[in-house]
């Protein structure tokens, strides 16, 4: 049995909040540069140019890429032979979020109650925390700050098995066309297929953590990712003001589902697809 | 892109009505930031017959909630937020004399009708280019509703703030114009 102190978790999470907010992942940066080379619209190229320059300024000066530094989504994989000492794991993670968002001059964008009072919690907590127990004695932390300009354009469809691949494509494209210029394209599109309604949504969030250069391990899903990307790039949405670079990638995650169902969830992310990973 | 048009605030109706969808502009002067919560508070105040904290006549509103400024900086990262969330409040606000709005994303038919009637221009700044845009902001001063934190009503002094006219006062929509040639579905 290995032991880890909660302070270590708090410090790691605080650091990860800042990193994710300031430094655009290299794969996303490269995809934007490639997009600028292939973009057919002159206005679209100007927009991509500004987005690329923005990422460079943010990195060089430790500034948030976007003022929407997101609601913090955290995926934990806890080794079952790891002993966490000194307090609750969730409290340690949330303390890290509060520390990171305060020290890092990130925007506090969380309200405690959604409908009536909507009072800002002033430190961006609570985070959305997903915890999984896995073999081993390590703690893996993956952090995804999620902006809500794009989150508001995400969606879910409960298809039936007869809808098949064409039904999935139609559902995804309906959500994308409805989102249009609003979610700060070029988008990164996370698609979750299978599970239950909530599990499909979870898959679609996890999908955004995968590098944009990496296709799904299952060849049929990898092919579907390519086909969806091609369709999305034919919508004309482009980099906000029209063009051919509407999305940088489509990442699908899938899982077992019920004999009667075919849930499809789409999480749309903006060009600032941010994440950070640590193993403690 | 054609040459950029320089705009200095306040923006008159006459100037606003000359701008066309697709025009690139550089805005200088004072603009005012307000987003969801400030719009709700302002329209509720108007419904009660109260006066607003600023006179919106010929002013430009920027839909923004910035990150906190680092020590020594006037403002943190400060890109536009989705304008459509303000649509429910916008016709009421445009009646207050606003002549320009800066945000990102589409607007409702009701907003576009009110823009035509009042001679208002809707500009887009590049969504997510928040550190880049911060370079054009020289001063940030909270004017009202400090309790709303990043959603407070604030005055921003800007120099050559880059934006593009996406919907003009005739209702021409550059989102539609810009997408059309590339739509191949």
Interface residues (C-beta under 8 A of the other chain):
Chain A: X40 X41 X42 X43 X44 X46 X47 X50 X51 X53 X54 X57 X58 X61 X63 X64 X65 X66 X67 X68 X69 X105 X106 X107 X108 X109 X118 X120 X122 X147 X149 X152 X173 X180 X181 X182 X184 X231 X234 X235 X236 X237 X238 X240 X241 X242 X243 X244 X270 X271 X272
Chain B: X1 X22 X37 X64 X65 X66 X67 X68 X69 X70 X76 X77 X78 X79 X81 X82 X84 X85 X104 X105 X106 X124 X126 X127 X128 X129 X130 X131 X132 X133 X134 X135 X148 X149 X150 X162 X164 X166 X174 X175 X177 X178 X179 X180 X181 X182 X183 X184 X185
